[in-house]
Amino acid sequence: NHFLFPVIPTADPQLQQFIEMESQKQRFQQLVHQMTEVCWEKCMDKPGPKLDSRTEMCFVNCVERFIDTSQFILNRLEQTQKTRGSFSETMSD
């Protein structure tokens, strides 16, 4: 049995850019959702009409740590990919 793969025409650059922007928006929304969930659980003792200064400071610190951690992970993944890329290139030489 042969499977026939449809020929996909080269996408319009504007369409590609739109898709990339929408993907970035979706990733950002997922990140904000995760951050909100983590920090809400960590900092909110009892919901009320206003945040007290301790809770507000907890949120600020939590968000900053979440961003730092996310950036650290992204940087580590990029380094790993670069290292693997260089390694596979030297192996193929």
N, C-alpha and C positions, 0 to 999 in steps of 0.2 A: 504494500500500500504506500502510495506517495501522498504526502500532504502538500497542498498548494498554498503558498503564502501569498496573500494579496500584496500587490505592489503599492507601496505607500508613497504618494508624490511628496516631493520636498515641500515642507510646510512653509507658508508665508512667514517671513521674518517678523512681521507685526504680530501674527498669531502666536509665534513662538515666544515673543517678548511678553504678550498678554498672559500666556500660560505660565511662564516663569514668575511673573508678578503675582498671579493668583496663588501659585504654589508657595511663594514667600509669605503672602498674607496668611495662608492657612497654617504654615509652620509657626508664624508669629502668634496667631490666635491659640494654637495648641500650647505653646510655651507659656503664654499669659495664663491660660486655664490651669496648667500644672502649677505654676508659681502661686496663683491665687489659692488653689487647693492646699498646697503645702503650707503656705504662710498663714492662711486662715485657721487651719487645724492647730498650728504651733502657737499662734498669738491670741486667738479669741477665746477668752474664758467665758464671758457672758455677753451676748449681743445687747447693745443698747442704742439709744438715739445718737450718741456721740462717742468718739474714741477718746479714752483718756491718754495722757502723754506716754505712759508706760506701754500701752498697747500700740500706739502710733510708732514709738521708737522700735518696738519689736518687729512691726511690719517693715519699717525702713531697713533694719538690719537683715531681716530675712530675705527681702528682695535683693539687697546688695550681695548677700552670700549666694543666692540662687544664680544671679547673673555671673558672679565670679566663677562659680562651679561650672556653669554651662560653657563659659568662655574657655576655661581650662580644658574641659573635655573636648571641645571643638579643636583647640590647638593641638592637643595630644593626638586626635584622630588624623589631623592634617600631617603631623610629623610622621605618624605611622605609615600613612599612604605614601608620602615622599620616600621614606626609607624603603618600603617594599618596592616602589617603582624603580629606585636606583638599583636595588638588589636584583630585580628581575632583568633590568637592562644589562647589568654586568654579566649575568648568567647567560644571556643570549648572545653576547659578543664572542 
